[in-house]
Amino acid sequence: MLSIKKLIFVSFTFFVAGCANIPISTMLEFRSFDEAKFVQLDPNHLLTKIHLDKPAEIKPDKTWLTLGVSSAQDERSFKYNLEVISEKTLPAESGWLSDIPSRTEYILGLSPKAIKEFTQLQEFMKSASPTGFDLHVSTGFKESESELNTVTMSIFLKLYANEDYFTLFDRAALDIEK
């Protein structure tokens, strides 16, 4: 079972590895994303997609969307539980530069409680005059029968029902410390 220390390490690793694997298109997508657009989001349409190379599996009860909001007065962090909406196996793919092994695709959405809390955050943001915010997706992993030292994963985010997912990071290899 992963301890809190390991979960924090994995979350931090996602953040660091994610910074090195963020596509330019994602940076351009968020260039014009501000608090006005944030408060217009429908939390029912906010989805996360995770691709995780087999045999690793996510631990759904340890999968979170975290938002940090800064204002001139203070900084606040909000953590929302994500629930698995669907799970399927993606077959291995051959590519020009490298092959992609079989992986699991998880589609996750905010839990009913998280939707309520997210709506409260949007109300707070209307009056708080935020100066910035950041977003993180973190997950824990189920214990595997085989010893895993590294996992490779991609995380995608969907903000609007009528738009596609955009990549937070793609095929990042993360070391797991025991």
NUTITOR-445721 format. One record per residue: x, y, z of N, C-alpha, C in turn; residue number from 1; residue in one letter. Coordinates in pm, whole numbers, plus 50000, padded with zeros to 5 digits. Layout:
% residues N
+-------+-------+-------+-------+-------+-------+-------+-------+-------+-----+---------+
:   n.u :   n.v :   n.w :  ca.u :  ca.v :  ca.w :   c.u :   c.v :   c.w : num : residuo :
+-------+-------+-------+-------+-------+-------+-------+-------+-------+-----+---------+
:     X :     Y :     Z :     X :     Y :     Z :     X :     Y :     Z : NUM :       A :
...
+-------+-------+-------+-------+-------+-------+-------+-------+-------+-----+---------+
% end
This chain:
% residues 178
+-------+-------+-------+-------+-------+-------+-------+-------+-------+-----+---------+
:   n.u :   n.v :   n.w :  ca.u :  ca.v :  ca.w :   c.u :   c.v :   c.w : num : residuo :
+-------+-------+-------+-------+-------+-------+-------+-------+-------+-----+---------+
: 50084 : 49882 : 50000 : 50000 : 50000 : 50000 : 50089 : 50124 : 50000 :   1 :       M :
: 50055 : 50220 : 49915 : 50136 : 50341 : 49907 : 50111 : 50429 : 50030 :   2 :       L :
: 50217 : 50476 : 50089 : 50204 : 50563 : 50204 : 50183 : 50707 : 50157 :   3 :       S :
: 50150 : 50794 : 50249 : 50131 : 50936 : 50219 : 50259 : 50992 : 50159 :   4 :       I :
: 50373 : 50952 : 50213 : 50502 : 51000 : 50164 : 50520 : 50963 : 50016 :   5 :       K :
: 50483 : 50839 : 49981 : 50496 : 50795 : 49842 : 50397 : 50868 : 49753 :   6 :       K :
: 50274 : 50891 : 49802 : 50174 : 50963 : 49724 : 50221 : 51106 : 49696 :   7 :       L :
: 50276 : 51172 : 49797 : 50328 : 51307 : 49778 : 50443 : 51306 : 49677 :   8 :       I :
: 50531 : 51206 : 49688 : 50642 : 51197 : 49594 : 50591 : 51179 : 49451 :   9 :       F :
: 50493 : 51089 : 49433 : 50438 : 51065 : 49299 : 50373 : 51192 : 49245 :  10 :       V :
: 50296 : 51263 : 49329 : 50232 : 51388 : 49286 : 50337 : 51491 : 49246 :  11 :       S :
: 50442 : 51504 : 49327 : 50548 : 51598 : 49296 : 50618 : 51559 : 49166 :  12 :       F :
: 50641 : 51429 : 49150 : 50705 : 51380 : 49028 : 50620 : 51412 : 48906 :  13 :       T :
: 50486 : 51394 : 48917 : 50396 : 51430 : 48806 : 50414 : 51576 : 48769 :  14 :       F :
: 50422 : 51660 : 48873 : 50436 : 51803 : 48848 : 50567 : 51834 : 48776 :  15 :       F :
: 50677 : 51781 : 48828 : 50809 : 51807 : 48768 : 50818 : 51747 : 48628 :  16 :       V :
: 50778 : 51622 : 48615 : 50784 : 51557 : 48483 : 50688 : 51626 : 48387 :  17 :       A :
: 50575 : 51667 : 48438 : 50476 : 51735 : 48354 : 50532 : 51863 : 48295 :  18 :       G :
: 50608 : 51937 : 48373 : 50665 : 52062 : 48323 : 50758 : 52036 : 48204 :  19 :       C :
: 50823 : 51922 : 48205 : 50916 : 51889 : 48097 : 50844 : 51831 : 47976 :  20 :       A :
: 50718 : 51792 : 47991 : 50646 : 51725 : 47884 : 50520 : 51799 : 47841 :  21 :       N :
: 50510 : 51928 : 47871 : 50392 : 52005 : 47834 : 50406 : 52050 : 47689 :  22 :       I :
: 50311 : 52011 : 47605 : 50319 : 52053 : 47464 : 50295 : 52203 : 47448 :  23 :       P :
: 50351 : 52258 : 47342 : 50333 : 52400 : 47311 : 50185 : 52432 : 47294 :  24 :       I :
: 50108 : 52341 : 47232 : 49965 : 52367 : 47210 : 49891 : 52389 : 47341 :  25 :       S :
: 49932 : 52319 : 47447 : 49870 : 52337 : 47578 : 49905 : 52474 : 47635 :  26 :       T :
: 50031 : 52512 : 47619 : 50071 : 52645 : 47668 : 49991 : 52754 : 47596 :  27 :       M :
: 49972 : 52738 : 47467 : 49894 : 52836 : 47391 : 49747 : 52834 : 47432 :  28 :       L :
: 49694 : 52716 : 47462 : 49554 : 52703 : 47506 : 49530 : 52783 : 47633 :  29 :       E :
: 49625 : 52774 : 47728 : 49607 : 52842 : 47855 : 49655 : 52986 : 47855 :  30 :       F :
: 49715 : 53029 : 47750 : 49765 : 53166 : 47742 : 49653 : 53267 : 47765 :  31 :       R :
: 49535 : 53239 : 47711 : 49425 : 53333 : 47724 : 49319 : 53287 : 47824 :  32 :       S :
: 49347 : 53180 : 47897 : 49251 : 53130 : 47995 : 49263 : 53212 : 48122 :  33 :       F :
: 49155 : 53277 : 48162 : 49158 : 53363 : 48280 : 49043 : 53328 : 48373 :  34 :       D :
: 49031 : 53407 : 48483 : 48927 : 53377 : 48582 : 48786 : 53391 : 48526 :  35 :       E :
: 48766 : 53479 : 48429 : 48632 : 53492 : 48368 : 48593 : 53363 : 48296 :  36 :       A :
: 48688 : 53303 : 48225 : 48660 : 53176 : 48159 : 48644 : 53064 : 48260 :  37 :       K :
: 48721 : 53072 : 48368 : 48713 : 52969 : 48470 : 48574 : 52966 : 48535 :  38 :       F :
: 48520 : 53081 : 48570 : 48389 : 53083 : 48636 : 48276 : 53042 : 48542 :  39 :       V :
: 48301 : 53041 : 48412 : 48200 : 52998 : 48316 : 48203 : 52847 : 48291 :  40 :       Q :
: 48303 : 52778 : 48342 : 48312 : 52634 : 48321 : 48193 : 52563 : 48385 :  41 :       L :
: 48145 : 52460 : 48319 : 48043 : 52373 : 48376 : 48118 : 52254 : 48436 :  42 :       D :
: 48119 : 52240 : 48570 : 48197 : 52133 : 48631 : 48153 : 51993 : 48588 :  43 :       P :
: 48031 : 51980 : 48537 : 47985 : 51850 : 48487 : 48059 : 51808 : 48360 :  44 :       N :
: 48115 : 51905 : 48288 : 48186 : 51875 : 48164 : 48337 : 51871 : 48179 :  45 :       H :
: 48385 : 51898 : 48298 : 48529 : 51897 : 48325 : 48573 : 51752 : 48341 :  46 :       L :
: 48651 : 51703 : 48244 : 48693 : 51563 : 48243 : 48845 : 51552 : 48235 :  47 :       L :
: 48896 : 51445 : 48294 : 49038 : 51412 : 48288 : 49050 : 51275 : 48224 :  48 :       T :
: 49148 : 51261 : 48135 : 49176 : 51131 : 48073 : 49320 : 51096 : 48107 :  49 :       K :
: 49338 : 50975 : 48157 : 49473 : 50927 : 48191 : 49502 : 50803 : 48108 :  50 :       I :
: 49617 : 50801 : 48042 : 49668 : 50682 : 47975 : 49786 : 50633 : 48058 :  51 :       H :
: 49779 : 50506 : 48099 : 49882 : 50450 : 48186 : 49925 : 50316 : 48130 :  52 :       L :
: 50056 : 50305 : 48098 : 50109 : 50180 : 48044 : 50085 : 50066 : 48141 :  53 :       D :
: 50047 : 49951 : 48083 : 50026 : 49830 : 48164 : 50160 : 49780 : 48214 :  54 :       K :
: 50170 : 49719 : 48325 : 50063 : 49665 : 48408 : 50016 : 49761 : 48517 :  55 :       P :
: 50067 : 49883 : 48520 : 50029 : 49978 : 48625 : 49881 : 50012 : 48616 :  56 :       A :
: 49821 : 50040 : 48731 : 49681 : 50081 : 48739 : 49669 : 50196 : 48838 :  57 :       E :
: 49578 : 50290 : 48810 : 49558 : 50399 : 48904 : 49477 : 50349 : 49023 :  58 :       I :
: 49484 : 50424 : 49129 : 49403 : 50400 : 49248 : 49296 : 50509 : 49247 :  59 :       K :
: 49174 : 50477 : 49203 : 49072 : 50581 : 49185 : 49046 : 50667 : 49309 :  60 :       P :
: 49047 : 50608 : 49428 : 49019 : 50687 : 49548 : 49135 : 50780 : 49585 :  61 :       D :
: 49246 : 50770 : 49514 : 49362 : 50857 : 49535 : 49388 : 50945 : 49412 :  62 :       K :
: 49282 : 50971 : 49334 : 49297 : 51051 : 49213 : 49223 : 51183 : 49234 :  63 :       T :
: 49297 : 51293 : 49219 : 49245 : 51425 : 49254 : 49276 : 51529 : 49147 :  64 :       W :
: 49189 : 51628 : 49141 : 49214 : 51751 : 49065 : 49235 : 51857 : 49171 :  65 :       L :
: 49347 : 51923 : 49168 : 49378 : 52026 : 49267 : 49392 : 52160 : 49196 :  66 :       T :
: 49326 : 52261 : 49251 : 49335 : 52397 : 49197 : 49391 : 52488 : 49304 :  67 :       L :
: 49490 : 52567 : 49267 : 49544 : 52668 : 49357 : 49501 : 52804 : 49306 :  68 :       G :
: 49451 : 52888 : 49396 : 49404 : 53021 : 49359 : 49480 : 53123 : 49443 :  69 :       V :
: 49539 : 53224 : 49377 : 49609 : 53330 : 49448 : 49536 : 53462 : 49428 :  70 :       S :
: 49537 : 53540 : 49534 : 49486 : 53677 : 49526 : 49586 : 53765 : 49599 :  71 :       S :
: 49562 : 53895 : 49600 : 49653 : 53986 : 49668 : 49659 : 53956 : 49818 :  72 :       A :
: 49547 : 53902 : 49873 : 49540 : 53876 : 50017 : 49597 : 53739 : 50057 :  73 :       Q :
: 49566 : 53633 : 49981 : 49613 : 53502 : 50022 : 49615 : 53403 : 49906 :  74 :       D :
: 49661 : 53283 : 49938 : 49660 : 53173 : 49842 : 49579 : 53060 : 49903 :  75 :       E :
: 49494 : 52999 : 49820 : 49411 : 52888 : 49867 : 49425 : 52771 : 49772 :  76 :       R :
: 49411 : 52652 : 49827 : 49419 : 52531 : 49746 : 49290 : 52452 : 49763 :  77 :       S :
: 49237 : 52400 : 49653 : 49113 : 52325 : 49654 : 49139 : 52190 : 49589 :  78 :       F :
: 49095 : 52083 : 49656 : 49122 : 51947 : 49611 : 48989 : 51877 : 49585 :  79 :       K :
: 48974 : 51823 : 49462 : 48848 : 51761 : 49421 : 48871 : 51616 : 49380 :  80 :       Y :
: 48793 : 51527 : 49440 : 48802 : 51385 : 49407 : 48749 : 51360 : 49267 :  81 :       N :
: 48822 : 51279 : 49191 : 48777 : 51239 : 49057 : 48727 : 51096 : 49062 :  82 :       L :
: 48617 : 51069 : 48991 : 48561 : 50935 : 48983 : 48581 : 50878 : 48844 :  83 :       E :
: 48605 : 50748 : 48837 : 48622 : 50682 : 48708 : 48486 : 50671 : 48640 :  84 :       V :
: 48476 : 50727 : 48519 : 48355 : 50719 : 48438 : 48364 : 50599 : 48346 :  85 :       I :
: 48483 : 50579 : 48289 : 48503 : 50462 : 48204 : 48650 : 50420 : 48210 :  86 :       S :
: 48671 : 50295 : 48175 : 48806 : 50238 : 48174 : 48811 : 50138 : 48060 :  87 :       E :
: 48915 : 50148 : 47976 : 48930 : 50052 : 47867 : 49078 : 50031 : 47837 :  88 :       K :
: 49105 : 49919 : 47773 : 49242 : 49887 : 47733 : 49266 : 49935 : 47591 :  89 :       T :
: 49375 : 50008 : 47573 : 49417 : 50052 : 47439 : 49526 : 49957 : 47391 :  90 :       L :
: 49516 : 49911 : 47267 : 49616 : 49816 : 47217 : 49751 : 49883 : 47193 :  91 :       P :
: 49854 : 49801 : 47186 : 49988 : 49850 : 47154 : 49988 : 49911 : 47014 :  92 :       A :
: 50074 : 50011 : 46994 : 50084 : 50079 : 46865 : 50230 : 50082 : 46820 :  93 :       E :
: 50249 : 50068 : 46689 : 50383 : 50082 : 46632 : 50395 : 50220 : 46572 :  94 :       S :
: 50509 : 50284 : 46595 : 50531 : 50418 : 46542 : 50664 : 50427 : 46470 :  95 :       G :
: 50688 : 50539 : 46407 : 50813 : 50563 : 46336 : 50932 : 50564 : 46430 :  96 :       W :
: 50917 : 50638 : 46539 : 51031 : 50655 : 46629 : 51032 : 50553 : 46743 :  97 :       L :
: 50914 : 50516 : 46791 : 50909 : 50419 : 46900 : 50772 : 50353 : 46904 :  98 :       S :
: 50768 : 50241 : 46971 : 50642 : 50169 : 46989 : 50578 : 50212 : 47120 :  99 :       D :
: 50445 : 50209 : 47123 : 50371 : 50239 : 47245 : 50308 : 50108 : 47290 : 100 :       I :
: 50338 : 50065 : 47413 : 50282 : 49938 : 47461 : 50133 : 49950 : 47493 : 101 :       P :
: 50073 : 49838 : 47520 : 49933 : 49835 : 47564 : 49920 : 49920 : 47689 : 102 :       S :
: 49808 : 49993 : 47699 : 49788 : 50081 : 47814 : 49640 : 50088 : 47849 : 103 :       R :
: 49612 : 50139 : 47966 : 49476 : 50156 : 48012 : 49439 : 50303 : 48000 : 104 :       T :
: 49318 : 50328 : 47948 : 49265 : 50464 : 47939 : 49156 : 50479 : 48043 : 105 :       E :
: 49173 : 50578 : 48129 : 49073 : 50610 : 48231 : 49012 : 50745 : 48196 : 106 :       Y :
: 48881 : 50754 : 48197 : 48811 : 50882 : 48185 : 48754 : 50909 : 48323 : 107 :       I :
: 48786 : 51026 : 48378 : 48744 : 51061 : 48513 : 48671 : 51195 : 48513 : 108 :       L :
: 48573 : 51207 : 48600 : 48499 : 51331 : 48617 : 48489 : 51364 : 48764 : 109 :       G :
: 48446 : 51485 : 48793 : 48430 : 51526 : 48932 : 48316 : 51448 : 48997 : 110 :       L :
: 48334 : 51410 : 49123 : 48229 : 51342 : 49198 : 48117 : 51444 : 49225 : 111 :       S :
: 47996 : 51398 : 49260 : 47888 : 51493 : 49291 : 47927 : 51594 : 49400 : 112 :       P :
: 47996 : 51547 : 49504 : 48041 : 51638 : 49610 : 48142 : 51738 : 49554 : 113 :       K :
: 48232 : 51691 : 49469 : 48333 : 51779 : 49410 : 48269 : 51883 : 49318 : 114 :       A :
: 48163 : 51846 : 49246 : 48092 : 51942 : 49159 : 48035 : 52055 : 49243 : 115 :       I :
: 47976 : 52020 : 49356 : 47920 : 52121 : 49447 : 48030 : 52214 : 49498 : 116 :       K :
: 48141 : 52157 : 49541 : 48252 : 52236 : 49593 : 48317 : 52321 : 49484 : 117 :       E :
: 48325 : 52268 : 49363 : 48383 : 52342 : 49250 : 48296 : 52464 : 49219 : 118 :       F :
: 48165 : 52447 : 49225 : 48072 : 52558 : 49203 : 48092 : 52666 : 49309 : 119 :       T :
: 48115 : 52625 : 49433 : 48142 : 52720 : 49541 : 48271 : 52797 : 49514 : 120 :       Q :
: 48373 : 52729 : 49461 : 48498 : 52796 : 49425 : 48472 : 52899 : 49316 : 121 :       L :
: 48391 : 52866 : 49217 : 48360 : 52961 : 49111 : 48292 : 53085 : 49168 : 122 :       Q :
: 48204 : 53068 : 49265 : 48140 : 53182 : 49330 : 48244 : 53266 : 49405 : 123 :       E :
: 48335 : 53199 : 49475 : 48443 : 53268 : 49546 : 48528 : 53349 : 49449 : 124 :       F :
: 48557 : 53292 : 49333 : 48643 : 53359 : 49235 : 48577 : 53482 : 49177 : 125 :       M :
: 48445 : 53487 : 49172 : 48375 : 53606 : 49121 : 48400 : 53727 : 49210 : 126 :       K :
: 48419 : 53703 : 49340 : 48435 : 53814 : 49434 : 48577 : 53833 : 49485 : 127 :       S :
: 48665 : 53737 : 49463 : 48798 : 53741 : 49525 : 48903 : 53815 : 49444 : 128 :       A :
: 48875 : 53850 : 49321 : 48974 : 53913 : 49233 : 49105 : 53835 : 49231 : 129 :       S :
: 49101 : 53711 : 49185 : 49224 : 53630 : 49185 : 49328 : 53687 : 49089 : 130 :       P :
: 49453 : 53667 : 49127 : 49563 : 53713 : 49043 : 49625 : 53597 : 48966 : 131 :       T :
: 49588 : 53476 : 49001 : 49640 : 53360 : 48929 : 49585 : 53231 : 48986 : 132 :       G :
: 49596 : 53127 : 48906 : 49560 : 52994 : 48955 : 49639 : 52889 : 48881 : 133 :       F :
: 49651 : 52773 : 48944 : 49719 : 52661 : 48881 : 49636 : 52536 : 48902 : 134 :       D :
: 49666 : 52435 : 48822 : 49587 : 52313 : 48821 : 49681 : 52194 : 48818 : 135 :       L :
: 49647 : 52091 : 48897 : 49726 : 51968 : 48902 : 49633 : 51849 : 48905 : 136 :       H :
: 49673 : 51741 : 48842 : 49604 : 51613 : 48852 : 49704 : 51518 : 48917 : 137 :       V :
: 49660 : 51449 : 49021 : 49749 : 51354 : 49087 : 49675 : 51223 : 49109 : 138 :       S :
: 49751 : 51115 : 49114 : 49692 : 50984 : 49137 : 49792 : 50896 : 49211 : 139 :       T :
: 49737 : 50797 : 49279 : 49818 : 50692 : 49337 : 49808 : 50570 : 49248 : 140 :       G :
: 49887 : 50469 : 49274 : 49885 : 50347 : 49195 : 49853 : 50228 : 49281 : 141 :       F :
: 49780 : 50133 : 49224 : 49752 : 50008 : 49293 : 49881 : 49929 : 49302 : 142 :       K :
: 49889 : 49849 : 49407 : 50004 : 49759 : 49419 : 50001 : 49661 : 49302 : 143 :       E :
: 50115 : 49636 : 49244 : 50125 : 49546 : 49129 : 50194 : 49418 : 49171 : 144 :       S :
: 50154 : 49308 : 49105 : 50221 : 49180 : 49133 : 50367 : 49185 : 49091 : 145 :       E :
: 50395 : 49256 : 48981 : 50534 : 49273 : 48939 : 50586 : 49404 : 48998 : 146 :       S :
: 50711 : 49405 : 49030 : 50773 : 49523 : 49090 : 50786 : 49634 : 48985 : 147 :       E :
: 50719 : 49747 : 49008 : 50726 : 49860 : 48915 : 50826 : 49964 : 48967 : 148 :       L :
: 50922 : 49999 : 48884 : 51016 : 50104 : 48918 : 50985 : 50233 : 48844 : 149 :       N :
: 50917 : 50219 : 48729 : 50883 : 50332 : 48643 : 50744 : 50310 : 48586 : 150 :       T :
: 50668 : 50418 : 48574 : 50541 : 50413 : 48503 : 50544 : 50521 : 48395 : 151 :       V :
: 50479 : 50491 : 48284 : 50470 : 50590 : 48176 : 50324 : 50625 : 48160 : 152 :       T :
: 50297 : 50754 : 48161 : 50158 : 50797 : 48152 : 50143 : 50929 : 48079 : 153 :       M :
: 50019 : 50953 : 48038 : 49979 : 51079 : 47976 : 49855 : 51126 : 48050 : 154 :       S :
: 49841 : 51257 : 48064 : 49721 : 51314 : 48125 : 49667 : 51422 : 48032 : 155 :       I :
: 49535 : 51414 : 48008 : 49465 : 51507 : 47920 : 49350 : 51569 : 47999 : 156 :       F :
: 49311 : 51689 : 47963 : 49204 : 51760 : 48031 : 49104 : 51812 : 47929 : 157 :       L :
: 48977 : 51805 : 47964 : 48870 : 51856 : 47880 : 48791 : 51956 : 47963 : 158 :       K :
: 48783 : 52080 : 47915 : 48716 : 52185 : 47991 : 48572 : 52208 : 47946 : 159 :       L :
: 48545 : 52186 : 47818 : 48413 : 52216 : 47762 : 48358 : 52095 : 47689 : 160 :       Y :
: 48227 : 52076 : 47697 : 48161 : 51960 : 47635 : 48185 : 51954 : 47485 : 161 :       A :
: 48189 : 52069 : 47420 : 48200 : 52073 : 47273 : 48344 : 52085 : 47223 : 162 :       N :
: 48441 : 52067 : 47310 : 48582 : 52074 : 47268 : 48651 : 51942 : 47300 : 163 :       E :
: 48765 : 51923 : 47237 : 48845 : 51802 : 47258 : 48930 : 51814 : 47385 : 164 :       D :
: 48990 : 51704 : 47423 : 49088 : 51705 : 47531 : 49215 : 51775 : 47483 : 165 :       Y :
: 49285 : 51840 : 47573 : 49418 : 51889 : 47541 : 49516 : 51824 : 47638 : 166 :       F :
: 49638 : 51817 : 47597 : 49740 : 51741 : 47669 : 49803 : 51824 : 47781 : 167 :       T :
: 49802 : 51768 : 47902 : 49878 : 51829 : 48010 : 50022 : 51781 : 48003 : 168 :       L :
: 50041 : 51651 : 47989 : 50172 : 51597 : 47954 : 50154 : 51463 : 47886 : 169 :       F :
: 50253 : 51429 : 47803 : 50239 : 51315 : 47714 : 50355 : 51218 : 47729 : 170 :       D :
: 50323 : 51092 : 47758 : 50419 : 50983 : 47766 : 50537 : 51017 : 47859 : 171 :       R :
: 50504 : 51068 : 47975 : 50608 : 51099 : 48074 : 50643 : 50973 : 48151 : 172 :       A :
: 50771 : 50944 : 48161 : 50819 : 50829 : 48238 : 50852 : 50878 : 48378 : 173 :       A :
: 50785 : 50817 : 48476 : 50802 : 50861 : 48615 : 50861 : 50748 : 48697 : 174 :       L :
: 50965 : 50779 : 48774 : 51025 : 50681 : 48863 : 50941 : 50669 : 48989 : 175 :       D :
: 50925 : 50547 : 49036 : 50852 : 50521 : 49160 : 50952 : 50479 : 49265 : 176 :       I :
: 50954 : 50553 : 49374 : 51041 : 50520 : 49486 : 50969 : 50432 : 49581 : 177 :       E :
: 51035 : 50329 : 49628 : 50973 : 50234 : 49723 : 51007 : 50275 : 49864 : 178 :       K :
+-------+-------+-------+-------+-------+-------+-------+-------+-------+-----+---------+
% end
